[in-house]
Amino acid sequence: MPPARWLIDELLKQWDAQPERVAQALERALEADPELRWAVVVGAYLDEQISLAKAAELLGLDRWTLQEEFLKRGIPLHTGPRNLDEARAEMEVWRQWSQPPSSS
């Protein structure tokens, strides 16, 4: 029988009071259930909450292995900017990074 919604609501309340403790409990639950861990991590990736590299780290894989697995399963890869604004922002960061430091 699935847990009642109240359990999730209470975990969210406890998150505000004791985030480390709740995070540890959730991590233990995900360690005990690899299929759930996969679903949660891939869901976060698809929702663009985490990158492919972070998803690979959380799943204990290297980026290339996870990318191959995604391709096999038909999971879309998010690489590069998604729109012109993101591309411009990336270019601006690159320009700032590539400038030699000014000597004042």
C-alpha positions as CSV (number, residue, x, y, z in Angstrom):
1,M,0.0,0.0,0.0
2,P,1.5,3.4,-1.0
3,P,2.2,5.8,1.8
4,A,-0.3,8.5,2.5
5,R,0.3,12.0,1.2
6,W,0.7,13.1,4.8
7,L,4.1,11.4,4.9
8,I,5.4,13.4,2.1
9,D,3.9,16.6,3.6
10,E,5.6,15.9,6.9
11,L,9.0,15.2,5.3
12,L,8.8,18.6,3.6
13,K,8.1,20.2,6.9
14,Q,11.0,18.4,8.5
15,W,13.2,19.5,5.6
16,D,12.8,23.0,6.8
17,A,13.8,22.1,10.3
18,Q,16.4,19.4,9.7
19,P,17.5,19.3,6.1
20,E,20.6,17.2,6.6
21,R,18.7,14.5,8.5
22,V,15.9,14.3,5.9
23,A,18.5,14.2,3.1
24,Q,20.3,11.4,4.8
25,A,17.1,9.4,5.2
26,L,16.2,9.9,1.6
27,E,19.6,9.0,0.5
28,R,19.4,5.7,2.4
29,A,16.0,5.0,0.8
30,L,17.5,5.6,-2.7
31,E,20.5,3.4,-1.9
32,A,18.1,0.6,-0.9
33,D,16.1,0.9,-4.2
34,P,18.3,1.4,-7.3
35,E,15.3,1.5,-9.6
36,L,13.8,4.3,-7.6
37,R,17.2,6.1,-7.6
38,W,17.3,5.8,-11.4
39,A,13.8,7.2,-11.7
40,V,14.4,10.1,-9.4
41,V,17.7,11.1,-10.9
42,V,16.5,10.7,-14.5
43,G,13.4,12.7,-13.6
44,A,15.5,15.5,-12.2
45,Y,17.7,15.4,-15.3
46,L,14.6,15.6,-17.6
47,D,13.2,18.4,-15.6
48,E,16.5,20.2,-16.1
49,Q,17.2,20.4,-12.4
50,I,20.6,18.6,-12.8
51,S,23.1,18.2,-15.6
52,L,24.0,15.0,-17.4
53,A,27.3,15.0,-15.5
54,K,25.5,15.4,-12.1
55,A,23.1,12.6,-13.0
56,A,26.0,10.4,-13.9
57,E,27.7,11.2,-10.6
58,L,24.5,10.4,-8.6
59,L,24.1,7.1,-10.4
60,G,27.7,6.1,-9.9
61,L,28.5,6.2,-13.7
62,D,30.8,8.2,-15.9
63,R,29.1,10.8,-18.2
64,W,29.8,8.8,-21.3
65,T,28.3,5.5,-20.0
66,L,25.2,7.4,-18.9
67,Q,24.9,9.1,-22.2
68,E,25.1,5.8,-24.0
69,E,22.4,4.4,-21.6
70,F,20.2,7.3,-22.3
71,L,20.6,6.9,-26.0
72,K,19.7,3.2,-25.7
73,R,16.6,4.0,-23.7
74,G,15.5,6.9,-25.9
75,I,16.0,9.5,-23.2
76,P,16.8,12.9,-24.8
77,L,20.1,14.4,-24.2
78,H,20.3,18.1,-23.1
79,T,23.6,19.5,-24.4
80,G,24.4,23.1,-25.1
81,P,22.2,26.1,-24.8
82,R,18.5,25.7,-25.5
83,N,17.9,29.1,-26.9
84,L,19.5,32.3,-28.1
85,D,19.5,33.9,-24.6
86,E,21.4,31.0,-23.1
87,A,23.9,31.0,-26.0
88,R,24.5,34.7,-25.5
89,A,25.0,34.2,-21.7
90,E,27.4,31.4,-22.3
91,M,29.4,33.6,-24.8
92,E,29.5,36.4,-22.3
93,V,30.9,34.2,-19.6
94,W,33.5,32.8,-22.1
95,R,34.5,36.3,-23.1
96,Q,35.0,37.4,-19.4
97,W,36.9,34.2,-18.6
98,S,39.2,34.5,-21.7
99,Q,40.1,38.1,-21.1
100,P,43.6,38.5,-19.5
101,P,43.4,40.1,-16.1
102,S,43.8,43.8,-16.1
103,S,46.9,45.1,-14.3
104,S,45.7,48.1,-12.1
